[in-house]
C-alpha cells in the first residue's frame, strides 16, 4: 500500500527532522490574532493552500495570495471547502510568500532504466517539468548504498549553468532532500519549486511524495500521517467492493482526476512509479491502479470491465503496463483484458484511441498474441514494448503520445 504525503505534513514533520529550509507557515485553524501576527511578521503577504491529497492545486483555483487577515480568513474558509480532482481538503493553511530571484525543480524516484533511484534537477522550477526543454534539466542515477553527496549534487546543478556562489548551499539542500527520501521509505518525492531569494537564501516551497507503507523505514517514530476526508467516486466504490469480494489478486484504484490516460497497471511499487512518471510527463492519468497478485481470468475480466465501464468513453489512450512479473500469468490477464475490451465495444460501439502495452513475465508471448489479435480485430492502433523496456520509458512514451493526438491524429491512419 502507498501513502500520498502532502506539503503540510512535510512542513510540520519532515522538513525540521532533515534540516530542509522551508517558509514559515501556520494552520488555518489558528486564532485570528495568531494569523494577523503571522502576516505582520512575514511582511504582510502569504499564500493560502489546501491540505489535500491531490496535485495541481493552483490550476484548480485553490491557492490564493492574501495581504490582510480578513482576506486570509475568507480564503481559508473557501479553500477548505474546495474539491480538487475529486478530493476534499483536510484543512487549509497559511504559508509565507517567499520572493525569488529564480526557482529550481527537483525530483527523486525509483527508475527502472537505471535499476536504482534517479535524481532530476532543473533551474526552470515552478512549472510543469514536461514543459521544460531537455537541455534545461538533468537526471542522474544515485547508488542506493553510497547515496548522494554534495560534490555529486554540485556537479548536477553546475551542468545547468547555476551561479557558482549558489552551488554550495543548493548542493547541501539537495543532499538533505535525498536523506529524507532514502530514510523514510519513499517511492517518489518532488520539491517544485525551491525558491532562491535575491539574497541567496533557499526555501522548499512545494512538496509531494508517495511512501511505501510496507517499508519499515516509513515507520518514523512519532510520525502520524493524518486522515483525510473521503470523497469516494462510484468507480472507486464499485472497485472496492469488487476487490473485497475475493482474495485472488488485488484490484486497487484511487481517482486522480485526470482526463487523458486510462491506466491498467500491475506491480505495486511499479504502479506508483508509472503513475508519478505519467503525471510528471503530462500524461494526466485518470486514476492510480494496481491489479497484480496473479488474478485468475474471471477476476481480471471483472476488474477490466469496471475500469472500461467507468472510464473508457472519456479516455484518450489506454495504457496496459507493469514490471516483469514472477508469478502472474500474462496470458491470463491479457486475455481477460482483451475480452473485456471486446465486450465493451460490442455493447457501446467502436472507440478510436491508441493502446500502449508493456509487460514481462510468465507466458508473455501467448498473452501478447491474444491482446494483439483483439486490438487488430477492433482496428485500434497499438504499440507493444518488450519485457526489457523500462516502465518509466514506456510511461513517458505514452504521455508524449497522448499529448500529440489532438494535433497529429493522422499519425495513426
C-alpha positions as CSV (number, residue, x, y, z in Angstrom):
1,X,0.0,0.0,0.0
2,X,1.2,3.5,-0.8
3,X,0.6,6.7,1.2
4,X,0.5,10.1,-0.5
5,X,2.2,12.8,1.6
6,X,1.1,16.4,1.4
7,X,3.1,19.6,1.7
8,X,1.7,20.4,5.2
9,X,2.9,17.0,6.6
10,X,6.3,17.8,5.1
11,X,6.4,21.3,6.5
12,X,5.3,20.2,10.0
13,X,7.0,16.8,10.5
14,X,9.7,16.1,7.9
15,X,11.5,19.3,7.0
16,X,12.6,20.0,10.6
17,X,13.9,16.5,11.0
18,X,16.1,16.7,7.9
19,X,17.2,20.3,8.0
20,X,15.4,21.3,4.9
21,X,14.7,25.1,4.8
22,X,11.0,25.9,4.4
23,X,8.9,29.0,4.6
24,X,7.1,29.8,7.8
25,X,3.6,28.5,8.0
26,X,0.5,28.4,10.3
27,X,-2.6,26.2,10.2
28,X,-5.8,27.8,9.1
29,X,-7.5,26.7,12.4
30,X,-5.3,29.2,14.3
31,X,-6.9,32.2,16.1
32,X,-7.5,35.4,14.3
33,X,-4.8,37.2,16.4
34,X,-2.3,34.5,15.5
35,X,-3.0,34.7,11.8
36,X,-2.7,38.5,12.0
37,X,0.6,38.3,13.8
38,X,2.0,35.8,11.3
39,X,1.1,38.1,8.4
40,X,2.8,41.0,10.1
41,X,5.9,39.0,10.8
42,X,6.0,37.8,7.2
43,X,5.9,41.2,5.7
44,X,2.2,41.3,5.0
45,X,2.0,38.7,2.2
46,X,1.1,35.0,2.4
47,X,-0.4,32.1,0.4
48,X,-3.4,30.1,1.5
49,X,-3.2,26.5,0.4
50,X,-5.3,23.4,0.9
51,X,-4.0,20.3,2.7
52,X,-5.4,17.8,0.2
53,X,-4.3,14.5,-1.4
54,X,-4.3,16.0,-5.0
55,X,-1.9,17.9,-7.2
56,X,-2.5,20.8,-9.5
57,X,-3.9,22.9,-6.6
58,X,-3.1,26.2,-8.3
59,X,-4.8,25.2,-11.6
60,X,-7.9,24.3,-9.6
61,X,-8.0,27.8,-8.1
62,X,-7.2,26.5,-4.7
63,X,-4.2,28.7,-3.9
64,X,-4.7,32.3,-3.1
65,X,-2.4,35.2,-2.2
66,X,-3.6,37.4,0.7
67,X,-2.2,40.5,2.3
68,X,-4.6,41.0,5.3
69,X,-6.2,38.9,7.9
70,X,-9.7,39.4,6.6
71,X,-8.8,38.0,3.2
72,X,-6.8,35.2,4.8
73,X,-9.8,34.0,6.9
74,X,-12.2,34.3,3.9
75,X,-9.8,32.3,1.6
76,X,-9.2,29.7,4.3
77,X,-12.9,29.0,4.5
78,X,-13.3,28.9,0.7
79,X,-10.3,26.8,0.0
80,X,-11.1,24.3,2.9
81,X,-14.3,23.5,1.1
82,X,-13.0,23.3,-2.5
83,X,-13.0,19.9,-4.1
84,X,-9.8,19.3,-6.1
85,X,-9.6,16.4,-8.6
86,X,-12.2,14.5,-6.6
87,X,-10.6,15.1,-3.2
88,X,-11.6,17.3,-0.3
89,X,-9.0,19.1,1.8
90,X,-8.5,18.2,5.4
91,X,-7.9,21.9,6.1
92,X,-6.2,24.9,4.7
93,X,-3.1,26.7,5.9
94,X,-1.1,29.9,5.5
95,X,2.4,29.9,4.1
96,X,4.9,32.8,4.0
97,X,5.3,34.3,0.5
98,X,9.0,34.0,-0.4
99,X,10.4,36.4,-3.0
100,X,12.5,34.6,-5.6
101,X,15.4,35.6,-7.9
102,X,14.9,32.2,-9.6
103,X,13.4,28.8,-8.9
104,X,14.6,25.2,-9.1
105,X,12.8,21.9,-9.7
106,X,13.9,18.6,-8.1
107,X,12.5,15.1,-8.0
108,X,13.6,11.6,-6.9
109,X,12.1,8.4,-8.0
110,X,13.0,4.7,-8.5
111,X,13.9,4.5,-12.1
112,X,13.7,1.1,-13.9
113,X,16.1,2.2,-16.6
114,X,18.8,2.7,-14.0
115,X,17.6,-0.1,-11.7
116,X,18.0,2.3,-8.8
117,X,16.8,5.7,-7.8
118,X,17.4,8.7,-10.0
119,X,17.6,12.4,-9.1
120,X,16.3,15.0,-11.6
121,X,17.0,18.8,-11.3
122,X,16.1,21.8,-13.4
123,X,16.6,25.5,-12.8
124,X,13.2,26.0,-14.5
125,X,11.3,25.4,-11.3
126,X,7.7,26.3,-10.6
127,X,6.4,25.0,-13.9
128,X,5.3,21.6,-15.2
129,X,8.5,19.7,-15.8
130,X,7.2,18.2,-19.0
131,X,7.2,21.8,-20.4
132,X,11.0,22.2,-19.7
133,X,13.3,21.6,-22.7
134,X,15.6,18.6,-22.3
135,X,18.7,20.8,-22.3
136,X,17.3,22.6,-19.2
137,X,17.1,19.5,-17.0
138,X,19.4,16.7,-15.9
139,X,18.9,13.3,-14.4
140,X,21.4,11.0,-12.7
141,X,21.3,7.6,-11.0
142,X,22.1,7.5,-7.3
143,X,23.7,4.4,-5.8
144,X,21.3,3.3,-3.0
145,X,24.2,2.2,-0.8
146,X,26.5,5.2,-1.3
147,X,23.8,7.8,-1.5
148,X,24.2,11.4,-2.8
149,X,27.0,13.7,-1.6
150,X,27.4,17.5,-2.0
151,X,30.0,17.0,-4.7
152,X,27.6,15.0,-6.9
153,X,24.8,17.4,-6.3
154,X,27.1,20.3,-7.1
155,X,28.1,18.7,-10.4
156,X,24.4,18.2,-11.2
157,X,23.4,21.8,-10.9
158,X,26.6,23.2,-12.3
159,X,25.7,21.4,-15.6
160,X,22.6,23.6,-15.7
161,X,24.7,26.8,-15.5
162,X,23.9,27.7,-11.9
163,X,25.8,30.6,-10.4
164,X,28.9,29.3,-8.7
165,X,28.2,31.3,-5.5
166,X,25.0,29.4,-5.0
167,X,26.2,25.9,-5.8
168,X,27.4,25.0,-2.3
169,X,24.2,25.9,-0.5
170,X,22.0,24.4,-3.2
171,X,24.0,21.2,-3.0
172,X,23.5,20.9,0.7
173,X,19.8,21.4,0.3
174,X,19.6,18.6,-2.4
175,X,21.6,16.2,-0.1
176,X,19.1,16.9,2.7
177,X,16.3,16.1,0.3
178,X,18.0,12.8,-0.7
179,X,18.4,11.9,3.0
180,X,14.7,12.5,3.6
181,X,13.8,10.3,0.6
182,X,16.0,7.4,1.4
183,X,15.4,7.4,5.1
184,X,11.6,7.3,5.1
185,X,10.5,4.6,2.6
186,X,9.6,7.0,-0.1
187,X,8.9,5.7,-3.6
188,X,8.9,9.2,-5.2
189,X,9.3,12.8,-4.0
190,X,9.2,16.2,-5.6
191,X,10.1,19.7,-4.5
192,X,8.9,22.2,-7.0
193,X,9.9,24.8,-6.6
194,X,12.8,25.6,-4.5
195,X,12.7,29.4,-4.3
196,X,16.1,31.2,-4.1
197,X,15.7,34.7,-2.8
198,X,17.7,37.7,-4.1
199,X,19.9,37.3,-1.0
200,X,20.7,33.7,-1.9
201,X,18.5,32.0,0.7
202,X,16.9,28.8,-0.3
203,X,13.4,27.5,0.6
204,X,11.5,24.4,-0.3
205,X,8.1,25.9,-1.3
206,X,6.1,23.0,-2.6
207,X,6.3,19.3,-1.9
208,X,4.6,16.0,-2.7
209,X,5.6,12.3,-2.2
210,X,4.4,8.8,-2.1
211,X,5.5,6.4,0.7
212,X,5.7,2.6,0.7
213,X,3.7,1.8,3.8
214,X,5.2,-1.8,3.8
215,X,8.7,-0.4,4.1
216,X,9.9,-0.5,7.7
217,X,11.6,2.9,7.1
218,X,8.2,4.5,6.8
219,X,7.5,3.8,10.5
220,X,9.2,7.0,11.6
221,X,9.0,7.3,15.4
222,X,6.5,9.9,16.5
223,X,5.1,10.4,13.0
224,X,1.5,10.0,12.1
225,X,0.0,10.5,8.7
226,X,-3.3,12.5,9.1
227,X,-6.6,11.2,7.9
228,X,-8.3,12.9,5.0
229,X,-12.0,13.2,4.1
230,X,-13.1,10.5,1.8
231,X,-14.9,11.6,-1.3
232,X,-15.3,8.2,-3.0
233,X,-16.5,8.1,-6.6
234,X,-18.8,5.5,-7.9
235,X,-15.9,3.9,-9.7
236,X,-13.8,3.7,-6.5
237,X,-16.8,2.3,-4.6
238,X,-17.5,-0.4,-7.1
239,X,-13.9,-1.4,-7.4
240,X,-13.5,-1.5,-3.6
241,X,-16.5,-3.9,-3.4
242,X,-15.1,-6.0,-6.2
243,X,-11.7,-6.1,-4.5
244,X,-13.1,-7.2,-1.2
245,X,-15.2,-10.0,-2.8
246,X,-12.2,-12.2,-3.3
247,X,-8.6,-12.6,-2.1
248,X,-7.4,-13.7,-5.5
249,X,-5.4,-10.8,-7.0
250,X,-5.8,-7.2,-5.9
251,X,-8.0,-4.6,-7.6
252,X,-6.9,-1.2,-6.1
253,X,-7.8,2.1,-7.6
254,X,-7.6,5.8,-6.5
255,X,-9.1,8.6,-8.5
256,X,-6.6,11.2,-9.7
257,X,-9.0,13.4,-11.6
258,X,-7.1,13.1,-14.9
259,X,-8.7,13.1,-18.3
260,X,-6.2,11.5,-20.7
261,X,-4.7,8.1,-19.9
262,X,-6.7,5.1,-18.7
263,X,-4.0,3.1,-16.8
264,X,-4.3,-0.7,-16.3
265,X,-1.2,-1.2,-14.2
266,X,0.5,-4.0,-12.4
267,X,3.2,-4.3,-9.8
268,X,2.6,-2.4,-6.5
269,X,5.6,0.0,-6.3
270,X,5.9,-0.1,-10.1
271,X,2.3,1.1,-10.4
272,X,3.1,4.1,-8.3
273,X,6.3,4.9,-10.2
274,X,4.5,4.6,-13.5
275,X,1.7,6.9,-12.3
276,X,4.2,9.5,-11.0
277,X,6.0,9.4,-14.3
278,X,2.8,9.9,-16.2
279,X,1.9,12.9,-14.0
280,X,5.3,14.5,-14.4
281,X,5.4,13.9,-18.2
282,X,1.9,15.4,-18.7
283,X,0.0,12.1,-19.2
284,X,-2.8,13.2,-16.9
285,X,-3.7,9.6,-15.7
286,X,-7.4,9.1,-14.7
287,X,-6.6,7.0,-11.6
288,X,-3.8,5.1,-9.8
289,X,-4.3,1.3,-10.2
290,X,-2.7,-1.9,-9.0
291,X,-4.1,-5.1,-10.5
292,X,-1.3,-7.6,-9.7
293,X,-1.3,-10.7,-7.5
294,X,-1.8,-13.2,-10.3
295,X,-5.6,-12.7,-10.7
296,X,-7.4,-15.6,-12.4
297,X,-9.3,-15.0,-15.6
298,X,-12.7,-14.1,-14.2
299,X,-11.2,-11.8,-11.6
300,X,-9.2,-9.8,-14.2
301,X,-12.1,-9.8,-16.6
302,X,-14.3,-8.2,-13.9
303,X,-11.6,-5.7,-13.0
304,X,-11.1,-4.6,-16.6
305,X,-14.9,-4.3,-17.2
306,X,-15.3,-2.0,-14.2
307,X,-12.4,0.2,-15.5
308,X,-13.8,0.3,-19.0
309,X,-17.4,0.9,-18.0
310,X,-16.5,3.9,-15.9
311,X,-13.6,5.4,-17.9
312,X,-13.1,4.2,-21.4
313,X,-15.5,6.5,-23.2
314,X,-13.6,9.6,-21.9
315,X,-10.0,8.2,-22.3
316,X,-7.6,9.4,-25.0
317,X,-5.2,6.5,-24.6
318,X,-5.3,3.0,-23.0
319,X,-2.1,2.1,-21.2
320,X,-1.5,-1.6,-20.1
321,X,1.8,-1.6,-18.2
322,X,3.7,-3.3,-15.4
323,X,7.1,-4.5,-14.4
324,X,8.4,-8.0,-15.1
325,X,6.2,-10.4,-13.2
326,X,7.4,-13.5,-11.4
327,X,4.2,-15.4,-10.7
328,X,1.4,-13.6,-12.6
329,X,0.4,-15.4,-15.8
330,X,0.5,-12.8,-18.5
331,X,-1.6,-14.7,-21.0
332,X,-4.5,-15.0,-18.4
333,X,-4.5,-11.3,-17.5
334,X,-4.1,-10.1,-21.1
335,X,-6.8,-12.5,-22.4
336,X,-9.2,-11.1,-19.8
337,X,-8.4,-7.5,-20.7
338,X,-8.8,-8.3,-24.4
339,X,-12.2,-10.0,-23.7
340,X,-13.4,-7.1,-21.5
341,X,-12.4,-4.6,-24.3
342,X,-14.3,-6.7,-26.9
343,X,-17.4,-6.9,-24.7
344,X,-17.3,-3.1,-24.0
345,X,-17.1,-2.2,-27.7
346,X,-19.8,-4.8,-28.6
347,X,-22.1,-3.1,-26.1
348,X,-21.2,0.6,-26.5
349,X,-19.9,0.8,-30.1
350,X,-16.4,1.5,-31.5
351,X,-13.7,3.7,-30.0
352,X,-10.7,5.3,-31.6
353,X,-7.8,5.6,-29.2
354,X,-4.3,4.2,-29.2
355,X,-3.2,1.4,-26.9
356,X,0.3,1.2,-25.4
357,X,1.4,-2.1,-23.8
358,X,4.4,-3.1,-21.8
359,X,4.9,-6.2,-19.6
360,X,7.2,-9.1,-18.9
361,X,6.7,-12.4,-17.1
362,X,5.4,-16.0,-17.5
363,X,3.7,-16.9,-20.8
364,X,4.2,-13.4,-22.1
365,X,4.2,-14.3,-25.8
366,X,0.9,-16.1,-25.6
367,X,-0.6,-13.1,-23.7
368,X,0.7,-10.5,-26.2
369,X,-0.6,-12.6,-29.1
370,X,-4.1,-12.7,-27.5
371,X,-4.1,-8.9,-26.9
372,X,-2.7,-8.2,-30.4
373,X,-5.4,-10.2,-32.1
374,X,-8.1,-8.3,-30.2
375,X,-6.7,-4.9,-31.0
376,X,-6.3,-5.7,-34.7
377,X,-9.8,-7.1,-34.8
378,X,-11.1,-3.8,-33.2
379,X,-8.9,-1.8,-35.6
380,X,-7.2,0.0,-32.7
381,X,-3.7,1.4,-33.2
382,X,-1.2,-0.1,-30.7
383,X,2.4,-0.1,-29.6
384,X,3.9,-3.0,-27.7
385,X,7.1,-2.7,-25.7
386,X,9.2,-5.8,-24.9
387,X,9.9,-7.1,-21.4
388,X,13.3,-5.3,-21.1
389,X,11.9,-1.8,-21.7
390,X,11.9,0.3,-18.6
391,X,8.4,1.1,-17.3
392,X,9.4,4.7,-16.9
393,X,10.4,4.9,-20.6
394,X,7.1,3.4,-21.7
395,X,5.1,5.7,-19.4
396,X,7.0,8.8,-20.8
397,X,6.2,7.5,-24.4
398,X,2.5,7.1,-23.6
399,X,2.4,10.7,-22.1
400,X,4.1,12.2,-25.2
401,X,1.8,10.2,-27.5
402,X,-1.4,11.2,-25.8
403,X,-0.4,14.8,-25.9
404,X,0.3,14.5,-29.7
405,X,-3.1,13.0,-30.5
406,X,-5.2,16.2,-31.0
407,X,-2.8,17.8,-33.4
408,X,-1.4,14.6,-35.1
409,X,-4.2,12.1,-35.1
410,X,-3.4,11.2,-38.7
411,X,-0.3,9.6,-37.4
412,X,-2.4,6.5,-36.7
413,X,-4.0,6.3,-40.1
